[in-house]
Amino acid sequence: MRKTTEMRFDPVPSLLEQAGRLLDAEVARANALPEFVAECDEAAMGEVLAETARRLADNYPYFHPLYAGQMLKPPHPVARAAYALAMKINPNNHARDGGRASSEMEIEAVGQIAGMFGWSEFLGHLTSSGTLANLEALWVAGQLAPGRRVVGSAQAHYTHQRLSGVLKLEYCPVEADNRGRMRLDALEAELRKGDVGTVVATLGTTAIGGVDPLDGILELRERYGFRIHVDAAYGGYFRLIREQLEEPVRLAFDAMEQADSIVVDPHKHGLQPYGCGCVLFRDPAVGRFYRHDSPYTYFTSKQLHLGEISLECSRAGAAAVALWATQRLLPLTPGGEFAQGLIAGRAAAVELDSRLRADGRFVALEAGKPELDIVVWGIDAATNQERSRAAQKVFDACAVRGLHLALVQLPDVWFGGTGGELVTCLRSVLMKPEHRAWLDVIWERLGEGCSELG
């Protein structure tokens, strides 16, 4: 039986109203403030908000389990509420004077993320995105090894090449295998040239969720000496469930604490609103590169503030508050409720991959099942051109039926081809815990979409 969408009571507005009254009372008490009410035209605001709601309806239903396309995971209700609550104050975490409480909450929340990777001594903070977090990591790497090359997998996120260009660092892609993982022999060939300063290891590629062999990269570091930056923007939280993963992937996650820097995005698996990235450095001494003088911004605080360890200036303190509240409700502990959500999403991905392999209409990755929670597959056809056209047709047909997938171009050799061409495939990111319960519905609608192929 097909499930239908049912509107349910959303507790966030009433809980937020209660918390808002408490915040107003606590702020007034702590500061001995006289009563003050900001004026606004409620009727006009109501009209604008109604129009806003109508405009926002023109979006894919990212929150729904039948949205299984891109890396879009709805923020947890407590994150939404905490973010909105913080916006009553609108703190700026560039300096403690701009957000005393939210700065402390950021420090605590980032410490919990670092602890997930085995770090107790570190330097780190939140950023407005994974792109900015990776920029800081590469910037520090360039400061430590000026003029030396940055290398990363050919399946690494394109932002690394772009950011290296911004930083005037030469970037070189390294060949990947048919699991989307950096090839160690190809990496060593680059290292032998003697001018590599930083290797970017991706733990969770955006195309198929591939995990670079970080343990093997560490062995090469012993021989060649270079800095390792781990881009775990997508896959970082899988460290919590590494015992559930295949051995090569588990070994990579086990080795994360030996990296020099790590980036993870709480706005992906961390249940946070956009934008919320996080950058961590194993050596706190890299903070020396951030030193600067300001004649006015920081004079009232003698404590280290987040603006002294960040390239960004103004940053939303509300993002830190939302992250802190979420981790307070759902601690980053193996076996906990948060980790169980990751396990459920991965189980859905593995099951979908298994069904695809058993169905002659589809062509799955030749190298094996998903490493994380991303599934990619092709449509069986005589030529790559026909496969690509069929994938587009199924993508469109599924969308009409409420199932939203994604399209990705990948080498045909990954699917048993021999032409060395790119072929358009279908892709699902099953990152919502609910995807496991909805897998039968997803499979049914995928079948209906394929029926239009004739």
N, C-alpha and C positions, 0 to 999 in steps of 0.2 A: 504494500500500500504506500502510495506517495505521501510524504509528509507535506504539510502546508505551513506557511508562515503564520505565526500567531503572535499578536501584539501582547506584550506582557507589561505589568506595572514596573516602572523604572524608579527605584528607590532614591536615585541620586538627587533629584530636586529637593525632596523633603529633608534628606540628611544634610544636604548642603545648606539649606535654609537654617537648620538648627545650628550647624557649625558656624555659619556666618554670624548669627546672633551672639554666640559665645565669643567669637573673635572680636566683634565690636565691643563687647563688654570688657574683655581682657585688655584690649588696647587702651580703652578709655580709663580703666582702673590703673594700669601701669604708668600712664602718662599724665594723669590728672587733667584730662582734656575737657573743656566745656563742650556742650552738645553742638554738633554741626551736621547738617544734612545738605548734600550736594543737590542742586536743583536740576531737574530734567523734565522734559515733556514726555510723559508716559504714553500718551495717545500716539504721538508721532513715532516714538520708539517702537510701540506695538506694531504699527503699520510697516515700519522698516524691517523688523524681525520677521513678520509674516512673509514679506517679500523675499527676505533672505532664505527662509525655510523652503520656499517654492524653488528658488534658484539652486539651492543645495541638493534638491531631489534629482537634479541632472548629474548623477554620479553612479558609478557601479556600486552595488551593495557590499562594500568592503567588509562590513561587520558580519555578514551572513556566511554560514558554512558552505553555501553553494558558490560563494566567491572563492575560487581556488587557483587564481592566476598569479598575480605578482606578490611580492613580499609585503603584504599589507595586513597587519594584525590589529584588531581594535584595541585601544587602550582599556585597561581594567577600569571598572566603574570608580574604584577608589582613587585611581590616578586622575580621572576626569574631574572628580569632586575636589580633590586636593589642589589641582591646578587652578580650578575656578576660584577656590577659596583664597589661594595665594594672590590671585589677581585683584582682590579687594585692596591689597597693599601695593602690588606690582613691584616687587623687589628686584634689584639689579645685582647680580652676583659678581660683578666686576670688582667690587670692594666691599669690605664688611660694613662700611657706613651706608652702603646702598641696600644691604640685606643681611642684617646680623643673624637672624634666625635661619634664613634660607641658606646662608653660607655655611653655618654649622651643620645643617641638614645635608648639604652637598658633601661636605667632608665625611660625614658618617656614611652616607649612601655609597660614595666612591670607595671608601674603605672596605665596605662589604663586597663590592664587586672585585676589588683587588684580592680580598681574602678567598674568593672563589677560585682564583688562579694560584693560590698558595703564597701570596705576597703580603707581608706585614710591614716591611720597610719599602717605601715607593714614593713617587711623586705622581700625582694625577688629578684630573678634574673632568667635569662635564664640558661638552661642546655643543654647538647648535646643530651638528651633523657629524656623520662618519667621515665625510669629506674633510671637514676642518680638523677632525681628530687625526686623520692620516697625514694631513698637511703638517701638523705639529710634529708628528713622529719623524717624518722625512726631513723636516727643517732641522730638528736636533741631530739627526743622522748626518746631515750635510755639515753641521757645525763641527761635529766630531771627526768627520773624514772628508774635508773639503776637496773637491775636484775628483773624488772617486765615484765610480759608477754605482747606480742602483739597479738591481735585477729582480725580476719576479716572473712568475709563471705567465705564459701566454693567455691563461684563463683568469689571471688576476683581474681585479676591477680596473677599468680603463682610467679611473681617477689617478692611479699611481703614475702612469706615464704623463698625464696632464699636469699633475702637481710637481713632478720632477722637472718638467719644463719651466714651470713658474719659478722654481727654486734654482734654475740654471744647473741642474744635475743631469748628467747623461743617464738615460734609462734604457735597459735592454730586456726584451721579453725572452723567456726561456721556454723551450718546447715542453708541452704537456702530453701526458699519456692519454689513453682512451677512457680514463676515469676523470679527466680534467685536472690531474695532479701534476705538479712540477716533476720533470724527469731528473733524477739525481745525476745521471751521466751527462746530461746536457748542462746542468748547473755546474758540474765540476769542470767541464770544458771552458766555461766562462771564467771560473775562478782561477784556472791555470794562467790566464792572461795577466793576473797580478794587480788589477786595478779596480776590483770590486770592493766597495766600502760597506754596502748594505744589501742584504737579501730580504725581500718581502715574501713571507710565507703566508699563504691564504688558508685559513681554516673555515671553509664554507664558501665556495665560489658562488657568485650570483646566478650563473647559468644552470649548474646541475648540483650544487652543494658539494663539490669535490673538496677533499681535505689534503693539502700538501703534506708530504712525509717529514714533519718537523723533526722527528727523532733522527732521521738520516741527515737532515740539514745541519743539525747540531754536531754530528760526527765530522762533517766537512769543516765546520767552524774550527774544530780542534786542529785541523791541518793547515787551513788557509787564513784564518783570522779575519773575521768580518762581523758586522753588526747584524742582528736578526730582528726584524720588525714583523710581528704577527698581526695580520689584518684578520681579525675574528669579528668584524662588524656584524656579519650574519650568524656565524656559527658559534660564537664565544660561549653562549649559555649552555651548549651541549657538554661542556666540561662537567656539569652537574650530573650527567647521566652517561658518562663515558664508559662505565662498566656494561652498558646496554649496547654499545656499538661494536662493530667488527674490529678485530685486533689491530689492523694497520691504522684505523682511525683512532682507536683508543690510545695507541702509543703516541700519536701526535698530540692528543689532548693532554696526556700525562706529562708531556715535555714542555707545556706552555710556560711553566714558572721559570724556565731557563732562558726565555727570550729576553731581549733588551727592552722592547716596548710592545705594548698590546693595545689594539683598538677594538672596542665592542660597542654596538649600538643598542642601548635600552629601548629605542623606539622600534626595534624589530621584535625579537623574542621577549624583550623585557617588559612588554605590556604598557609602554609609555606613549604619550602623544608625540607627534613630530614637533620640534626636532630635539633629539636628545642623544648625543653621542658621548663617548668616554675614551680618553686617552690615558694610558698608564706607562710610567717609566720605572724600570727596576732600580735604577740608580738615582736617588734623590738629588745627587749633585748636579744633574743636568739643569736644575733650576737656575744655575748661574747664567745660562744663556738668555733668560727672560728679564734680567735686571734692567730697570729703567728708572728715570726720575720723573716725578710729576709735581708741579708746584701747588696743587690744590686738592687732588682727588682723595688722598689717603691720610692726611695729616692727623686726623682724630683717632686713628687706630695704630697701636704699636705692634699688633699681632700680624703674622704672615697672612696675607689675604689672597684670594683666588686670582685677582688681577695680576699678581706678581708671578704666577706660574701659568699664564695663558697668553696666547697670541691675540685672542679675541678681546675686545673691550666689553661693551655692554652685553650681558647675557641674561636670559630670563631666569630669575630666581624661582619662578613657578615650576620650571622643569625639575629643579632639584627637589622641591617640595613634593611634587607628584611621585618622583622616584622613591624618595624616602618613605612616603606613606605606603606605596605598593610593597616595598621590601619589608616594611614593618608588618604588613598583613600577610605577605607571602615571602618568608625568608628564603634566601638563596642557599638552601641546604639539600644535599642528595637525599632522595626519598621523600621530600616534602611535597606539598601541594603544587608549588610552582614547577618542580622537577617532573611531577606526574603529568603535567600538561605537555611537557616536551616529549615524554615517553608516548603519550597518546597520539600526538601528531606524527611522530616517526612510525608508529605502528600502522597508522593509516597509509603512510607513504609506501611502506614495505608491502602492505596488502594490495594496494592499487597496482604496484609494480608486478606482483605475482599474478594478478588477474590479467594484466596486459600481456604477460609472457605466455599465458595459456590460451590466448585468443588470437587466431590467425589473421585477424584484420590489422593487427598492430605489430610494430617492430620495436623491441625494447633495447636499451643499451646493451651492447654485446659483453661489456666488462662485468656486469652483475647488478645487484640491487642497489637502491639508493644508500649513500653513506650517511645522509642526514634526513631531511624531510622533503626534499625536492625530487619530483619524478618527471622524467622526460621520455617521450616515445614518438615514434614515427608511424605513418600510415603505410601499410604494405602496398606497394605499386611497382610497376615494371621499371620506371626510371625515377631519377631524383626530381625531375621537373614535375612528374605526376604525383610523387609523394608530397612535394611542397604545395601543389595546388589542392590536393586532398586535405592536407592539414589545415589550410586556410578555410576550406569549405566546412570542415567539421567544427572549427573554431567558431565560425559564424552561426552554424546551425545550433550548436550548444548554447550560445548566448541568447538566441531566440527562446530557448527553453529554460532560461534562468541559470544555466551553469556557465560560469565565467572562468575560462582557462587563459593561458598565455601562449604566445608563439615565440620560438627561439630558433636561431640558425646555428647548426652544429655540423662538424665534419661528418660526411657520410660514412667514413671508416669506423666511426664509433658505433655504427649500427650494422656493421658487416659489409659495407660498401667498399669499393676499390678505386673509385674515381678521384678521390681527394677533393671533392667539391663540398660546398656547404649545402645543407638540405634543411628546409623549414620543418620544424617538429612542434609537437604540442608539449606543454609544460604545466605542471601543477605544483604549487607551494602549499603543502598541507600543514600549515603552522598553527592552525587553531585546534585546541583539544577536541572541539566538537566535530572536526572532520572525521574522526574515527566512527562516531555514531551515524554520520550522514553518508558514509561511503557507499552504501547500497543505492542511495538516491543519486549520488554522483555517477555511479556506474550505470545506472538505468538511463540517465539523461545523456551520458556519453554514447551509449548504444543507440539512442534515438537520433542523436546528431549524426552518427555514422550511417544510419539508414538512408540518408539523403545522398550518399555516394552512389547508390544504385547497385 
